[in-house]
Amino acid sequence: MLWRERGGHGEHAYLLLHGLGATGAVWRNVCRELDSRGDGEWLVLDLPGHGGSSALPRYSVGALASAVAQSLDPDRPYQVIGHSLGAYVGLALASGWFGVRIASMLGIGPKIEWSEADVASMAELARKPARIFADEAEARSRYRKVSGLDVRVAPDAALIARGVVPTEGGFRLATDPRAALVAGAPFATLAASAQCPVLLARGASDPMVTLDQLRTHCAAAAIEIPGTGHNAHVESPGSIVALSERLASESR
């Protein structure tokens, strides 16, 4: 079962997909921006194995996309905004393989190049049991660190909601460690499969991906968002909504 939240009003439907290790709470300010513009309804999910959503027996981009597709109206076109892992899932949905309609796909900060060491490190992380913290504040501090949502980037505690859960002996991060096994999925294959307009963007100081890497997989000119890092959707929600609106209008 997936945790989900709906809101907004207007003609369009937005699907907001977070990155690895985060939760749908990261879209809080993007949702506020959409509400203020009255541009459309929005749907926020916690991906499987994250936040308030159930774990999967096995993780892959396809398995995540399949689970998300079951929460969507097959007759309604969605404007997807996906961050990091969410961009991978959004591209998979945009392939048409999962029986849903994607009108446009805005991907923010996906890590495209994975070295063998990167993939091995993520596989090792997936094998380890979740770390137990005696104190909730300590667990929240760890969650902020691994998600990149430090107090400077995300001062509002609501942006880290559901990132930590109580467990026997204390608290742990909500993300299933095995979700790390999605690392290294073939981005080029997913990008080439998309059956809708795609725009890729990065925060200007994002260490995870370069502008040149994005341009390789983006027919339109990839975008750099000034003054932001890996979590550009948290740091500059207005810029993200404006990009999605522009992409949608150009594709009509």
Summary of the structure (lengths in Angstrom):
residues: 252
radius of gyration: 16.9
end to end distance: 33.7
largest distance: 53.6
contacts: 881
relative contact order: 0.18
helix: 39%
strand: 20%
